[in-house]
Amino acid sequence: MQLRTIDKTLYRQRLNRITIASVLALLVISLSSSTLLIALLSDGTGSNFWLNFSGVVIGCLTVGYTLKHLKPHPYFADVAYIWDLKHELNLIQRKMKAIEAAAAQNMPEALLTLLFSYQASRLVWQLDDNTLMMSELAIAQNKLQQQIDAAGLTLNAADYRRDLLTRF
């Protein structure tokens, strides 16, 4: 996965629109399908909890299906890219103990994965205005760069591939 520059203003605008549209669609679909299910299947007595729950599930499935199929659309490009990048960071985080142990041994694949993780985290955190951990990230990046330099390696985050995670 390649890191790329994202226009923060456009990204935030589109993310907000997609989020609002998704919430509204979920609300409308859930309420209408719950109402329809109650009208069709309820005898008017007892609880309609499971019919209401089924309406929410129908709403979630419909919105999820729609988002999945709209993901390749150019309007969704930056938002979908960040969703995918966050997924990649989650996969890396799950193996972080093993990656850090391998990086301590100067394993190039581990160092490259950490380099990508740090740069991707910086991109995501800047876009999401999550600046609380930026100073700690900068310290970790500097320490990693010093380790890479000391090992005599030249690494580029653009060389990262998901299949590197299978080694940890």
N, C-alpha and C positions, 0 to 999 in steps of 0.2 A: 504494500500500500504506500503510495507516494503522498508526502505532505505537500499541501498547496496553500496558496494565499487565498483567504476568504474576505470579502467585503463585509465587515462587521455590521454596518448599518443595514445593508440589504439582507444579510443572514438573519438578524434579529427581527426585522420587519416580516420576513417570510415565515420564520419560526412562529412568531406570535399569531400570524394569520392562520397558519396550519393548525396550531394548537386550539385557537378559538373555534375554528370551523369543526375540528374533530370533537371538541366538547359539546358544541351545539348539536352536531349530528348524533352523537351518542345520546344526548338528552332526548332529542325528538324521536329517534328510532326506539330507544328503550321505553319511553312513555307510550308511544303509539302501539308498539308490539305488545306491551303488557296489557294495555287497555283492550286490544283486540283479543288476546288470549283469555282475558277475564270474561269478555263478552261471549266468546265462543265456548269456553270450557267450564266456566264457573256456574254453579247452581244458585249463587247468591248467599250461601251460608258458609260459615267457616272462614279460615284464613286463605288469602290468595298469595301467600309468601312465595311459593314455588312458581306461580305464574308470573309474579313480578320479577323474581330472580331470572326466570327464563327470558323475559323481555330484556333485561340488562345483558344477559349473555348474547342474545341475538344482536343487540346494539354493538357490543364489543366486537363480535365476529364481523359484523358488517363494516364497521369503521376500520378495523384491522385489515380486512380484505381490500377495502378501498385504498387505504394508505399504501399497502404493499403494491398494488397495481398502478398507483400514481407515482411511485418512487422514481421510475426512470424519466418522468416528465422534466423538462428543463427548469420549470419553476421550482421543483423540489431538489435540484442538483446540489446546492450547498448544504441544505438541511439534511438530505440523505447521506451526503458525504460525511458530515459530522456524526450522524447516527452510526454509520459504519466505523468511523474512527473511534468512537466511544466503545463500540463492540470490540474492536481490536485491542484497545487498552484494557478492557475487562479480561480478555483472554490472556494478555500478558500478565496482568495482576494476579490471576489465578496461579501462575507458575513463578511468581516473583521470588520466592525463597530459593528455588532451584536456580533461577537465572542469576540472582545475586551471588550464590555460592560458586557458580561457574565463572562469573565475572571476577570474583576474588582470585581465581586461578588464571586470569587473563585470557580466558577462552574468547576468541574474536566474535563468535556468534552471540554470546551473552552480552559482550560489550556493545555490539551493534544493536541488539534488542533493547538494552537500557538507553542507548542514545536515542533511538526512535521513540521509546516510551516517554522520555523527558521532553523531547521536542514536540511530540504530539500532545502531551499534557499541557504544555505551555500554550499551544494553539487553542486547544479546547477551553482552557481556563480563561484566556484573554477574551474569547468570543462570548463566554458565559459570565463575564465580569466576576470571576472567582479569583480574586487577587490575594486572598489570605495566605495561601501557601507559596506564592511566587518567590519569596526570598529563600525559602527552604529548597525550592526547586532549582533556583540559580546556584545555590551552594552545592547541591548534589550534581548538577551538570558540570560545574567547574572541577569538582573532585573527579568525576568520571573522565573529563577531558585530560586532566593531569595523568590519570592512570593509563589512558589510551596513548598519550604522548610518551610516557615512561616505558610502555611496552613496545614502542616503535611502530605502532600501527597507524594506518590512515583509514578511518572509517567514515562512511557517509550514510546518514539515515535513509537516503533514497534507495539504498541497497537492501533494506529490510524486506523480508517476505514472511508470510505467516508460517510457512513450513519450517522456519527456524525454531519455532516453538516445540516441534516434535522432539528436539534434542534435549529437552529439559523435563 
